[in-house]
Amino acid sequence: RGVLFDVAHGGGNFSFDIAERAMGEGFFPDIISSDMTIQTWNRQPLCSLTQVMSKFLMLGMTMPEIIRAVTATPARALNMSGRVGTLAPGACGDVTLLSLERGEFDFVDVLGKHRRGETLLVPKATFANGMLVYREPVFAAAL
């Protein structure tokens, strides 16, 4: 019907219990976003979009589903398909290089409930309009 569900994970609106129940019934988010503000930036339970993505990886979404939920689907919702959210010729050239780190990671929701995950997505470099705008300092030698 054209209705899209956006996680909009912020400082006051994400519960593991609710997400697990919904996903257990086959209700997955169409869009994964961070809903970051000055009050939630770099603070638990939300630190970054990649941490939100990592939470949904831990909850059972696949990497292709997650990547689509942070790129192509939001672009389509904003009538920007073909310009953003894609690597197609003529697109903006926005890219984030991620590392899939393995280990034990603690994730927390807005109610203070914790879940353990084995994978964390870590941003290594970001390109906007084809220009490098961020790189992890130790990753700089590789670029």
N, C-alpha and C positions, 0 to 999 in steps of 0.2 A: 504493500500500500504506500510505499515511499517513506515510511517512518524508520528512522535510523536511531539506534541506541548508542549514545556516547557515554563512556565511563566517566569522563570529567573528574578524575580522581583529584581531590583537593585535600585540604586540611580537615574537612568535616563530612565527607561524603563517600566513604568506601569501607565496606565490611566484607571480610573474608567469608563469613557465614552466608551472607546474602549472595555473594558472587559464586560460591561453591554450589549453593542450592540452584541458582539460576542455570549455571553451566551444566549441572547434573541433569537438568531437564532439557538440555540442548539449546538454551538461550545464551548465546555468546554475544559480546559487544560487537557492533559494526565498526565503531570508531573508538580508538584508545587515545585519550589525551590526558594531560596532566593538570589542567585547571590551576596552574601555578599563579600565585600572587606574591606580593612583597611579604605577606605574612607567612606563606608556606614555602618560599624559596629556601632550599638547602636545609630544611627541617624535617624531622620525622613527623608523621608517617609518610610524607612525600618529600623526596629529594630531587627527583628528575624524571623526565619522561622515560629514560631507559630503565629506571627502577620500576616504574609502572609496567613497562613492557615485560620486565623480568618477572614481576608478580604474575602476569597472565601466562607466561611460559611455565611457571611453577604450577599454575592452576590447570594446565592441560592444553592450552592453545598451542598450535604449531607455529614455527617461525614464519612460514608463508602467510598464515592467518594474521599474525601480529603485524608483520610488515605491511600487509594490505590495509590493516586497520589504522595505521599511522601515516599512510601515504595515499594510495589510490582512492580509498573510500572517502576520506575527508575532502580530497580534491574534487571528486564527483559531486559531493554534497554542496560544495562552494562554487559549482559550475566552472571549475578550473582544470578539468581533465585535459591531458595533453600538454599542459603548461607546467604543472607541479605534480608531485607524487608519482613521477615516472622518469625513466631514463631515456625516453624516446627522443629521436632527433628533433631539435627545435624547442625542447623543454628548457626550463630555467637552469638546469645543471646544479640542482641542490642535492647534495649527497652527504650522508654521515657514515663514516667507517666505524663499525662496531667490532669489539672483541667479545667472544663468547667465553667467559671465564668460568672454570669449573672449581667447585669447592663446596663449603657449607656457608650459606648466607641466610641471615635473619631478615625477614620481612615483617612489617607491622602495619595494621590497619588503623583507622581513626578511633576505634574502640580500645586500642592498646593490645589487641590479640596478635599473636605472633605465629608465623609459619616459617618452616625451614625450606629453603630451596637449594638446588645443587648447581644452578646456573645463574650468572649475572651478566647482563649486557653492559659493556663499558664503552663509552664513546672515545675514539682515538683521534679522529679528525673530522672536521666539517667543512664542506665547500658550499658556498652560496653563490649562485650565478657563475659557477665554475671557478670561483676564487676561494683560496684557502682562508677561512675565517677563524678556525680553531684547530689546534693540534695539542695532543697530550705531550708535555715536554720530553718524556723519554721516547716518544714515537717520532719526534722531529727528525732524527737521523735517518729514518727509513723513507722519508718523503723527498 
